[in-house]
């Protein structure tokens, strides 16, 4: 039985995410995936996987979501209230 690593290779992460290795490399280059370069290869620590799969929303994203919710409530607030009563 092989010892369990605390990291994934680019190929392993690409397989898990169902994307190409090139897409993983691009995300690493853009800083969307934290990785450590070991020689010519990159490794991704398993402890960083939650950040990769559930990234935190940026402040701009939060502001955009809030604005969208306010717009929907303004336009459809009465309808939503009536639906809630049913």
NULO-28640 format. One record per residue: residue number from 1; residue in one letter; chain; x, y, z of N, C-alpha, C in turn. Coordinates in steps of 0.02 Angstrom, whole numbers. Layout:
residues N
<node><num>NUM</num><residu>a</residu><chaine>A</chaine><n_u>X</n_u><n_v>Y</n_v><n_w>Z</n_w><ca_u>X</ca_u><ca_v>Y</ca_v><ca_w>Z</ca_w><c_u>X</c_u><c_v>Y</c_v><c_w>Z</c_w></node>
...
//
This chain:
residues 86
<node><num>1</num><residu>x</residu><chaine>A</chaine><n_u>42</n_u><n_v>-58</n_v><n_w>0</n_w><ca_u>0</ca_u><ca_v>0</ca_v><ca_w>0</ca_w><c_u>44</c_u><c_v>62</c_v><c_w>0</c_w></node>
<node><num>2</num><residu>x</residu><chaine>A</chaine><n_u>32</n_u><n_v>107</n_v><n_w>-47</n_w><ca_u>73</ca_u><ca_v>167</ca_v><ca_w>-54</ca_w><c_u>55</c_u><c_v>218</c_v><c_w>0</c_w></node>
<node><num>3</num><residu>x</residu><chaine>A</chaine><n_u>105</n_u><n_v>255</n_v><n_w>24</n_w><ca_u>89</ca_u><ca_v>307</ca_v><ca_w>74</ca_w><c_u>46</c_u><c_v>362</c_v><c_w>42</c_w></node>
<node><num>4</num><residu>x</residu><chaine>A</chaine><n_u>2</n_u><n_v>390</n_v><n_w>83</n_w><ca_u>-42</ca_u><ca_v>443</ca_v><ca_w>57</ca_w><c_u>-5</c_u><c_v>509</c_v><c_w>56</c_w></node>
<node><num>5</num><residu>x</residu><chaine>A</chaine><n_u>-7</n_u><n_v>543</n_v><n_w>-1</n_w><ca_u>25</ca_u><ca_v>608</ca_v><ca_w>-7</ca_w><c_u>-23</c_u><c_v>662</c_v><c_w>18</c_w></node>
<node><num>6</num><residu>x</residu><chaine>A</chaine><n_u>5</n_u><n_v>717</n_v><n_w>41</n_w><ca_u>-37</ca_u><ca_v>773</ca_v><ca_w>62</ca_w><c_u>-42</c_u><c_v>825</c_v><c_w>6</c_w></node>
<node><num>7</num><residu>x</residu><chaine>A</chaine><n_u>-28</n_u><n_v>803</n_v><n_w>-55</n_w><ca_u>-32</ca_u><ca_v>848</ca_v><ca_w>-113</ca_w><c_u>-59</c_u><c_v>810</c_v><c_w>-174</c_w></node>
<node><num>8</num><residu>x</residu><chaine>A</chaine><n_u>-78</n_u><n_v>849</n_v><n_w>-224</n_w><ca_u>-100</ca_u><ca_v>822</ca_v><ca_w>-288</ca_w><c_u>-55</c_u><c_v>849</c_v><c_w>-343</c_w></node>
<node><num>9</num><residu>x</residu><chaine>A</chaine><n_u>-49</n_u><n_v>811</n_v><n_w>-395</n_w><ca_u>-13</ca_u><ca_v>835</ca_v><ca_w>-454</ca_w><c_u>-62</c_u><c_v>875</c_v><c_w>-497</c_w></node>
<node><num>10</num><residu>x</residu><chaine>A</chaine><n_u>-36</n_u><n_v>911</n_v><n_w>-545</n_w><ca_u>-79</ca_u><ca_v>948</ca_v><ca_w>-591</ca_w><c_u>-127</c_u><c_v>901</c_v><c_w>-627</c_w></node>
<node><num>11</num><residu>x</residu><chaine>A</chaine><n_u>-102</n_u><n_v>843</n_v><n_w>-649</n_w><ca_u>-145</ca_u><ca_v>795</ca_v><ca_w>-684</ca_w><c_u>-200</c_u><c_v>769</c_v><c_w>-639</c_w></node>
<node><num>12</num><residu>x</residu><chaine>A</chaine><n_u>-183</n_u><n_v>753</n_v><n_w>-576</n_w><ca_u>-234</ca_u><ca_v>729</ca_v><ca_w>-530</ca_w><c_u>-289</c_u><c_v>781</c_v><c_w>-518</c_w></node>
<node><num>13</num><residu>x</residu><chaine>A</chaine><n_u>-268</n_u><n_v>844</n_v><n_w>-509</n_w><ca_u>-317</ca_u><ca_v>897</ca_v><ca_w>-499</ca_w><c_u>-359</c_u><c_v>907</c_v><c_w>-562</c_w></node>
<node><num>14</num><residu>x</residu><chaine>A</chaine><n_u>-327</n_u><n_v>904</n_v><n_w>-620</n_w><ca_u>-364</ca_u><ca_v>912</ca_v><ca_w>-683</ca_w><c_u>-417</c_u><c_v>857</c_v><c_w>-689</c_w></node>
<node><num>15</num><residu>x</residu><chaine>A</chaine><n_u>-399</n_u><n_v>796</n_v><n_w>-671</n_w><ca_u>-447</ca_u><ca_v>740</ca_v><ca_w>-674</ca_w><c_u>-505</c_u><c_v>751</c_v><c_w>-626</c_w></node>
<node><num>16</num><residu>x</residu><chaine>A</chaine><n_u>-491</n_u><n_v>774</n_v><n_w>-566</n_w><ca_u>-543</ca_u><ca_v>786</ca_v><ca_w>-516</ca_w><c_u>-589</c_u><c_v>841</c_v><c_w>-540</c_w></node>
<node><num>17</num><residu>x</residu><chaine>A</chaine><n_u>-561</n_u><n_v>894</n_v><n_w>-570</n_w><ca_u>-601</ca_u><ca_v>952</ca_v><ca_w>-591</ca_w><c_u>-633</c_u><c_v>942</c_v><c_w>-660</c_w></node>
<node><num>18</num><residu>x</residu><chaine>A</chaine><n_u>-614</n_u><n_v>888</n_v><n_w>-694</n_w><ca_u>-638</ca_u><ca_v>874</ca_v><ca_w>-762</ca_w><c_u>-620</c_u><c_v>930</c_v><c_w>-810</c_w></node>
<node><num>19</num><residu>x</residu><chaine>A</chaine><n_u>-559</n_u><n_v>954</n_v><n_w>-803</n_w><ca_u>-533</ca_u><ca_v>1004</ca_v><ca_w>-850</ca_w><c_u>-464</c_u><c_v>980</c_v><c_w>-873</c_w></node>
<node><num>20</num><residu>x</residu><chaine>A</chaine><n_u>-437</n_u><n_v>1015</n_v><n_w>-922</n_w><ca_u>-372</ca_u><ca_v>994</ca_v><ca_w>-948</ca_w><c_u>-315</c_u><c_v>1016</c_v><c_w>-902</c_w></node>
<node><num>21</num><residu>x</residu><chaine>A</chaine><n_u>-258</n_u><n_v>985</n_v><n_w>-911</n_w><ca_u>-199</ca_u><ca_v>1004</ca_v><ca_w>-873</ca_w><c_u>-181</c_u><c_v>1077</c_v><c_w>-889</c_w></node>
<node><num>22</num><residu>x</residu><chaine>A</chaine><n_u>-188</n_u><n_v>1096</n_v><n_w>-953</n_w><ca_u>-173</ca_u><ca_v>1165</ca_v><ca_w>-974</ca_w><c_u>-217</c_u><c_v>1214</c_v><c_w>-936</c_w></node>
<node><num>23</num><residu>x</residu><chaine>A</chaine><n_u>-281</n_u><n_v>1197</n_v><n_w>-927</n_w><ca_u>-327</ca_u><ca_v>1241</ca_v><ca_w>-889</ca_w><c_u>-303</c_u><c_v>1249</c_v><c_w>-817</c_w></node>
<node><num>24</num><residu>x</residu><chaine>A</chaine><n_u>-279</n_u><n_v>1195</n_v><n_w>-787</n_w><ca_u>-253</ca_u><ca_v>1198</ca_v><ca_w>-719</ca_w><c_u>-191</c_u><c_v>1243</c_v><c_w>-718</c_w></node>
<node><num>25</num><residu>x</residu><chaine>A</chaine><n_u>-146</n_u><n_v>1234</n_v><n_w>-766</n_w><ca_u>-86</ca_u><ca_v>1276</ca_v><ca_w>-770</ca_w><c_u>-106</c_u><c_v>1350</c_v><c_w>-776</c_w></node>
<node><num>26</num><residu>x</residu><chaine>A</chaine><n_u>-155</n_u><n_v>1364</n_v><n_w>-818</n_w><ca_u>-178</ca_u><ca_v>1433</ca_v><ca_w>-826</ca_w><c_u>-205</c_u><c_v>1462</c_v><c_w>-761</c_w></node>
<node><num>27</num><residu>x</residu><chaine>A</chaine><n_u>-243</n_u><n_v>1422</n_v><n_w>-724</n_w><ca_u>-271</ca_u><ca_v>1445</ca_v><ca_w>-660</ca_w><c_u>-214</c_u><c_v>1456</c_v><c_w>-609</c_w></node>
<node><num>28</num><residu>x</residu><chaine>A</chaine><n_u>-163</n_u><n_v>1415</n_v><n_w>-611</n_w><ca_u>-105</ca_u><ca_v>1425</ca_v><ca_w>-568</ca_w><c_u>-70</c_u><c_v>1490</c_v><c_w>-586</c_w></node>
<node><num>29</num><residu>x</residu><chaine>A</chaine><n_u>-60</n_u><n_v>1501</n_v><n_w>-651</n_w><ca_u>-26</ca_u><ca_v>1561</ca_v><ca_w>-675</ca_w><c_u>-65</c_u><c_v>1624</c_v><c_w>-655</c_w></node>
<node><num>30</num><residu>x</residu><chaine>A</chaine><n_u>-132</n_u><n_v>1620</n_v><n_w>-657</n_w><ca_u>-174</ca_u><ca_v>1677</ca_v><ca_w>-640</ca_w><c_u>-182</c_u><c_v>1686</c_v><c_w>-564</c_w></node>
<node><num>31</num><residu>x</residu><chaine>A</chaine><n_u>-157</n_u><n_v>1638</n_v><n_w>-525</n_w><ca_u>-162</ca_u><ca_v>1642</ca_v><ca_w>-453</ca_w><c_u>-227</c_u><c_v>1616</c_v><c_w>-425</c_w></node>
<node><num>32</num><residu>x</residu><chaine>A</chaine><n_u>-268</n_u><n_v>1584</n_v><n_w>-465</n_w><ca_u>-332</ca_u><ca_v>1557</ca_v><ca_w>-442</ca_w><c_u>-323</c_u><c_v>1491</c_v><c_w>-405</c_w></node>
<node><num>33</num><residu>x</residu><chaine>A</chaine><n_u>-268</n_u><n_v>1458</n_v><n_w>-419</n_w><ca_u>-252</ca_u><ca_v>1396</ca_v><ca_w>-384</ca_w><c_u>-182</c_u><c_v>1405</c_v><c_w>-354</c_w></node>
<node><num>34</num><residu>x</residu><chaine>A</chaine><n_u>-178</n_u><n_v>1394</n_v><n_w>-287</n_w><ca_u>-113</ca_u><ca_v>1398</ca_v><ca_w>-254</ca_w><c_u>-75</c_u><c_v>1334</c_v><c_w>-269</c_w></node>
<node><num>35</num><residu>x</residu><chaine>A</chaine><n_u>-14</n_u><n_v>1341</n_v><n_w>-291</n_w><ca_u>27</ca_u><ca_v>1283</ca_v><ca_w>-306</ca_w><c_u>100</c_u><c_v>1300</c_v><c_w>-289</c_w></node>
<node><num>36</num><residu>x</residu><chaine>A</chaine><n_u>137</n_u><n_v>1247</n_v><n_w>-277</n_w><ca_u>209</ca_u><ca_v>1255</ca_v><ca_w>-264</ca_w><c_u>247</c_u><c_v>1221</c_v><c_w>-320</c_w></node>
<node><num>37</num><residu>x</residu><chaine>A</chaine><n_u>298</n_u><n_v>1257</n_v><n_w>-345</n_w><ca_u>338</ca_u><ca_v>1228</ca_v><ca_w>-399</ca_w><c_u>395</c_u><c_v>1188</c_v><c_w>-368</c_w></node>
<node><num>38</num><residu>x</residu><chaine>A</chaine><n_u>398</n_u><n_v>1125</n_v><n_w>-388</n_w><ca_u>451</ca_u><ca_v>1081</ca_v><ca_w>-366</ca_w><c_u>488</c_u><c_v>1059</c_v><c_w>-429</c_w></node>
<node><num>39</num><residu>x</residu><chaine>A</chaine><n_u>547</n_u><n_v>1088</n_v><n_w>-439</n_w><ca_u>583</ca_u><ca_v>1074</ca_v><ca_w>-500</ca_w><c_u>544</c_u><c_v>1100</c_v><c_w>-560</c_w></node>
<node><num>40</num><residu>x</residu><chaine>A</chaine><n_u>525</n_u><n_v>1056</n_v><n_w>-606</n_w><ca_u>485</ca_u><ca_v>1076</ca_v><ca_w>-664</ca_w><c_u>411</c_u><c_v>1065</c_v><c_w>-654</c_w></node>
<node><num>41</num><residu>x</residu><chaine>A</chaine><n_u>392</n_u><n_v>1037</n_v><n_w>-597</n_w><ca_u>322</ca_u><ca_v>1018</ca_v><ca_w>-586</ca_w><c_u>291</c_u><c_v>1062</c_v><c_w>-532</c_w></node>
<node><num>42</num><residu>x</residu><chaine>A</chaine><n_u>224</n_u><n_v>1063</n_v><n_w>-532</n_w><ca_u>186</ca_u><ca_v>1097</ca_v><ca_w>-481</ca_w><c_u>150</c_u><c_v>1045</c_v><c_w>-438</c_w></node>
<node><num>43</num><residu>x</residu><chaine>A</chaine><n_u>143</n_u><n_v>1060</n_v><n_w>-374</n_w><ca_u>101</ca_u><ca_v>1019</ca_v><ca_w>-330</ca_w><c_u>50</c_u><c_v>1065</c_v><c_w>-297</c_w></node>
<node><num>44</num><residu>x</residu><chaine>A</chaine><n_u>-8</n_u><n_v>1037</n_v><n_w>-284</n_w><ca_u>-62</ca_u><ca_v>1073</ca_v><ca_w>-252</ca_w><c_u>-76</c_u><c_v>1037</c_v><c_w>-187</c_w></node>
<node><num>45</num><residu>x</residu><chaine>A</chaine><n_u>-70</n_u><n_v>1073</n_v><n_w>-131</n_w><ca_u>-81</ca_u><ca_v>1042</ca_v><ca_w>-66</ca_w><c_u>-156</c_u><c_v>1028</c_v><c_w>-56</c_w></node>
<node><num>46</num><residu>x</residu><chaine>A</chaine><n_u>-171</n_u><n_v>970</n_v><n_w>-29</n_w><ca_u>-241</ca_u><ca_v>951</ca_v><ca_w>-18</ca_w><c_u>-276</c_u><c_v>999</c_v><c_w>30</c_w></node>
<node><num>47</num><residu>x</residu><chaine>A</chaine><n_u>-238</n_u><n_v>1029</n_v><n_w>75</n_w><ca_u>-267</ca_u><ca_v>1076</ca_v><ca_w>123</ca_w><c_u>-294</c_u><c_v>1139</c_v><c_w>87</c_w></node>
<node><num>48</num><residu>x</residu><chaine>A</chaine><n_u>-272</n_u><n_v>1152</n_v><n_w>26</n_w><ca_u>-294</ca_u><ca_v>1210</ca_v><ca_w>-13</ca_w><c_u>-355</c_u><c_v>1194</c_v><c_w>-57</c_w></node>
<node><num>49</num><residu>x</residu><chaine>A</chaine><n_u>-377</n_u><n_v>1132</n_v><n_w>-58</n_w><ca_u>-433</ca_u><ca_v>1114</ca_v><ca_w>-102</ca_w><c_u>-497</c_u><c_v>1152</c_v><c_w>-86</c_w></node>
<node><num>50</num><residu>x</residu><chaine>A</chaine><n_u>-515</n_u><n_v>1163</n_v><n_w>-23</n_w><ca_u>-577</ca_u><ca_v>1201</ca_v><ca_w>-11</ca_w><c_u>-576</c_u><c_v>1270</c_v><c_w>-44</c_w></node>
<node><num>51</num><residu>x</residu><chaine>A</chaine><n_u>-519</n_u><n_v>1303</n_v><n_w>-45</n_w><ca_u>-513</ca_u><ca_v>1368</ca_v><ca_w>-78</ca_w><c_u>-525</c_u><c_v>1362</c_v><c_w>-153</c_w></node>
<node><num>52</num><residu>x</residu><chaine>A</chaine><n_u>-502</n_u><n_v>1307</n_v><n_w>-182</n_w><ca_u>-509</ca_u><ca_v>1297</ca_v><ca_w>-254</ca_w><c_u>-581</c_u><c_v>1283</c_v><c_w>-273</c_w></node>
<node><num>53</num><residu>x</residu><chaine>A</chaine><n_u>-615</n_u><n_v>1242</n_v><n_w>-233</n_w><ca_u>-682</ca_u><ca_v>1220</ca_v><ca_w>-251</ca_w><c_u>-736</c_u><c_v>1266</c_v><c_w>-224</c_w></node>
<node><num>54</num><residu>x</residu><chaine>A</chaine><n_u>-721</n_u><n_v>1306</n_v><n_w>-174</n_w><ca_u>-771</ca_u><ca_v>1352</ca_v><ca_w>-147</ca_w><c_u>-737</c_u><c_v>1419</c_v><c_w>-131</c_w></node>
<node><num>55</num><residu>x</residu><chaine>A</chaine><n_u>-716</n_u><n_v>1454</n_v><n_w>-184</n_w><ca_u>-680</ca_u><ca_v>1517</ca_v><ca_w>-171</ca_w><c_u>-726</c_u><c_v>1568</c_v><c_w>-138</c_w></node>
<node><num>56</num><residu>x</residu><chaine>A</chaine><n_u>-696</n_u><n_v>1610</n_v><n_w>-98</n_w><ca_u>-734</ca_u><ca_v>1663</ca_v><ca_w>-65</ca_w><c_u>-755</c_u><c_v>1714</c_v><c_w>-118</c_w></node>
<node><num>57</num><residu>x</residu><chaine>A</chaine><n_u>-813</n_u><n_v>1744</n_v><n_w>-107</n_w><ca_u>-836</ca_u><ca_v>1795</ca_v><ca_w>-152</ca_w><c_u>-796</c_u><c_v>1859</c_v><c_w>-141</c_w></node>
<node><num>58</num><residu>x</residu><chaine>A</chaine><n_u>-780</n_u><n_v>1892</n_v><n_w>-195</n_w><ca_u>-746</ca_u><ca_v>1957</ca_v><ca_w>-189</ca_w><c_u>-797</c_u><c_v>2009</c_v><c_w>-168</c_w></node>
<node><num>59</num><residu>x</residu><chaine>A</chaine><n_u>-773</n_u><n_v>2065</n_v><n_w>-144</n_w><ca_u>-819</ca_u><ca_v>2118</ca_v><ca_w>-123</ca_w><c_u>-862</c_u><c_v>2141</c_v><c_w>-182</c_w></node>
<node><num>60</num><residu>x</residu><chaine>A</chaine><n_u>-834</n_u><n_v>2144</n_v><n_w>-242</n_w><ca_u>-872</ca_u><ca_v>2164</ca_v><ca_w>-301</ca_w><c_u>-928</c_u><c_v>2114</c_v><c_w>-314</c_w></node>
<node><num>61</num><residu>x</residu><chaine>A</chaine><n_u>-913</n_u><n_v>2049</n_v><n_w>-308</n_w><ca_u>-965</ca_u><ca_v>1999</ca_v><ca_w>-318</ca_w><c_u>-1021</c_u><c_v>2007</c_v><c_w>-267</c_w></node>
<node><num>62</num><residu>x</residu><chaine>A</chaine><n_u>-1003</n_u><n_v>2019</n_v><n_w>-204</n_w><ca_u>-1052</ca_u><ca_v>2028</ca_v><ca_w>-152</ca_w><c_u>-1096</c_u><c_v>2089</c_v><c_w>-167</c_w></node>
<node><num>63</num><residu>x</residu><chaine>A</chaine><n_u>-1064</n_u><n_v>2144</n_v><n_w>-189</n_w><ca_u>-1101</ca_u><ca_v>2204</ca_v><ca_w>-205</ca_w><c_u>-1148</c_u><c_v>2192</c_v><c_w>-263</c_w></node>
<node><num>64</num><residu>x</residu><chaine>A</chaine><n_u>-1125</n_u><n_v>2157</n_v><n_w>-315</n_w><ca_u>-1167</ca_u><ca_v>2141</ca_v><ca_w>-372</ca_w><c_u>-1227</c_u><c_v>2098</c_v><c_w>-352</c_w></node>
<node><num>65</num><residu>x</residu><chaine>A</chaine><n_u>-1215</n_u><n_v>2050</n_v><n_w>-309</n_w><ca_u>-1270</ca_u><ca_v>2006</ca_v><ca_w>-286</ca_w><c_u>-1321</c_u><c_v>2047</c_v><c_w>-246</c_w></node>
<node><num>66</num><residu>x</residu><chaine>A</chaine><n_u>-1296</n_u><n_v>2089</n_v><n_w>-201</n_w><ca_u>-1342</ca_u><ca_v>2131</ca_v><ca_w>-161</ca_w><c_u>-1384</c_u><c_v>2176</c_v><c_w>-207</c_w></node>
<node><num>67</num><residu>x</residu><chaine>A</chaine><n_u>-1353</n_u><n_v>2206</n_v><n_w>-257</n_w><ca_u>-1389</ca_u><ca_v>2250</ca_v><ca_w>-303</ca_w><c_u>-1442</c_u><c_v>2210</c_v><c_w>-341</c_w></node>
<node><num>68</num><residu>x</residu><chaine>A</chaine><n_u>-1426</n_u><n_v>2150</n_v><n_w>-362</n_w><ca_u>-1474</ca_u><ca_v>2108</ca_v><ca_w>-397</ca_w><c_u>-1533</c_u><c_v>2089</c_v><c_w>-353</c_w></node>
<node><num>69</num><residu>x</residu><chaine>A</chaine><n_u>-1520</n_u><n_v>2073</n_v><n_w>-290</n_w><ca_u>-1573</ca_u><ca_v>2055</ca_v><ca_w>-244</ca_w><c_u>-1618</c_u><c_v>2116</c_v><c_w>-232</c_w></node>
<node><num>70</num><residu>x</residu><chaine>A</chaine><n_u>-1588</n_u><n_v>2175</n_v><n_w>-221</n_w><ca_u>-1628</ca_u><ca_v>2235</ca_v><ca_w>-211</ca_w><c_u>-1672</c_u><c_v>2250</c_v><c_w>-272</c_w></node>
<node><num>71</num><residu>x</residu><chaine>A</chaine><n_u>-1644</n_u><n_v>2241</n_v><n_w>-332</n_w><ca_u>-1682</ca_u><ca_v>2254</ca_v><ca_w>-393</ca_w><c_u>-1741</c_u><c_v>2206</c_v><c_w>-399</c_w></node>
<node><num>72</num><residu>x</residu><chaine>A</chaine><n_u>-1729</n_u><n_v>2142</n_v><n_w>-385</n_w><ca_u>-1783</ca_u><ca_v>2092</ca_v><ca_w>-388</ca_w><c_u>-1837</c_u><c_v>2109</c_v><c_w>-337</c_w></node>
<node><num>73</num><residu>x</residu><chaine>A</chaine><n_u>-1816</n_u><n_v>2126</n_v><n_w>-276</n_w><ca_u>-1866</ca_u><ca_v>2143</ca_v><ca_w>-225</ca_w><c_u>-1905</c_u><c_v>2205</c_v><c_w>-243</c_w></node>
<node><num>74</num><residu>x</residu><chaine>A</chaine><n_u>-1872</n_u><n_v>2253</n_v><n_w>-273</n_w><ca_u>-1906</ca_u><ca_v>2314</ca_v><ca_w>-295</ca_w><c_u>-1957</c_u><c_v>2298</c_v><c_w>-349</c_w></node>
<node><num>75</num><residu>x</residu><chaine>A</chaine><n_u>-1937</n_u><n_v>2258</n_v><n_w>-398</n_w><ca_u>-1981</ca_u><ca_v>2243</ca_v><ca_w>-455</ca_w><c_u>-2035</c_u><c_v>2192</c_v><c_w>-438</c_w></node>
<node><num>76</num><residu>x</residu><chaine>A</chaine><n_u>-2019</n_u><n_v>2144</n_v><n_w>-397</n_w><ca_u>-2064</ca_u><ca_v>2087</ca_v><ca_w>-386</ca_w><c_u>-2081</c_u><c_v>2076</c_v><c_w>-312</c_w></node>
<node><num>77</num><residu>x</residu><chaine>A</chaine><n_u>-2068</n_u><n_v>2125</n_v><n_w>-270</n_w><ca_u>-2078</ca_u><ca_v>2116</ca_v><ca_w>-198</ca_w><c_u>-2148</c_u><c_v>2096</c_v><c_w>-179</c_w></node>
<node><num>78</num><residu>x</residu><chaine>A</chaine><n_u>-2198</n_u><n_v>2129</n_v><n_w>-207</n_w><ca_u>-2267</ca_u><ca_v>2114</ca_v><ca_w>-190</ca_w><c_u>-2285</c_u><c_v>2043</c_v><c_w>-213</c_w></node>
<node><num>79</num><residu>x</residu><chaine>A</chaine><n_u>-2263</n_u><n_v>2024</n_v><n_w>-272</n_w><ca_u>-2277</ca_u><ca_v>1957</ca_v><ca_w>-297</ca_w><c_u>-2245</c_u><c_v>1904</c_v><c_w>-252</c_w></node>
<node><num>80</num><residu>x</residu><chaine>A</chaine><n_u>-2184</n_u><n_v>1917</n_v><n_w>-231</n_w><ca_u>-2149</ca_u><ca_v>1870</ca_v><ca_w>-187</ca_w><c_u>-2186</c_u><c_v>1863</c_v><c_w>-121</c_w></node>
<node><num>81</num><residu>x</residu><chaine>A</chaine><n_u>-2209</n_u><n_v>1920</n_v><n_w>-93</n_w><ca_u>-2247</ca_u><ca_v>1918</ca_v><ca_w>-31</ca_w><c_u>-2310</c_u><c_v>1876</c_v><c_w>-38</c_w></node>
<node><num>82</num><residu>x</residu><chaine>A</chaine><n_u>-2346</n_u><n_v>1886</n_v><n_w>-94</n_w><ca_u>-2408</ca_u><ca_v>1849</ca_v><ca_w>-106</ca_w><c_u>-2394</c_u><c_v>1774</c_v><c_w>-115</c_w></node>
<node><num>83</num><residu>x</residu><chaine>A</chaine><n_u>-2340</n_u><n_v>1757</n_v><n_w>-149</n_w><ca_u>-2322</ca_u><ca_v>1687</ca_v><ca_w>-157</ca_w><c_u>-2304</c_u><c_v>1656</c_v><c_w>-90</c_w></node>
<node><num>84</num><residu>x</residu><chaine>A</chaine><n_u>-2273</n_u><n_v>1695</n_v><n_w>-46</n_w><ca_u>-2254</ca_u><ca_v>1671</ca_v><ca_w>19</ca_w><c_u>-2314</c_u><c_v>1655</c_v><c_w>63</c_w></node>
<node><num>85</num><residu>x</residu><chaine>A</chaine><n_u>-2371</n_u><n_v>1688</n_v><n_w>50</n_w><ca_u>-2431</ca_u><ca_v>1676</ca_v><ca_w>89</ca_w><c_u>-2466</c_u><c_v>1612</c_v><c_w>69</c_w></node>
<node><num>86</num><residu>x</residu><chaine>A</chaine><n_u>-2453</n_u><n_v>1587</n_v><n_w>9</n_w><ca_u>-2487</ca_u><ca_v>1527</ca_v><ca_w>-15</ca_w><c_u>-2460</c_u><c_v>1464</c_v><c_w>16</c_w></node>
//
